[in-house]
Amino acid sequence: MDTLTIEIRNPKVRELIDSLVDMDLIAILPRQGSWRQEWRKLSDTLPDTSDISEEEIFEEIQAVRSARQAHL
């Protein structure tokens, strides 16, 4: 499946796009946040401590990647 990002400026075109969505010919994906918002969301899930080793950080990264792969 290909992903295309477009900006719609004409209301009539928006109606056409909405009709294509209603016919299940295309899908409109939710807008993702900025990198800053995504980083803040990720940062909020990390332990709130400064005495963590590099090895523990890599273990956490691997755990997150493994969890994502399990959901795909």
FENRA-V879165 format. One record per helix or strand of 2 or more residues. SS is the DSSP state (~ for helix, > for strand). FROM is the first residue (numbers start at 1). LEN is the number of residues. Records with the same first field share a line. If there is no record, write none. Layout:
# FENRA-V879165
SS=FROM-LEN + FROM-LEN
This chain:
# FENRA-V879165
~=11-12 + 35-11 + 54-18
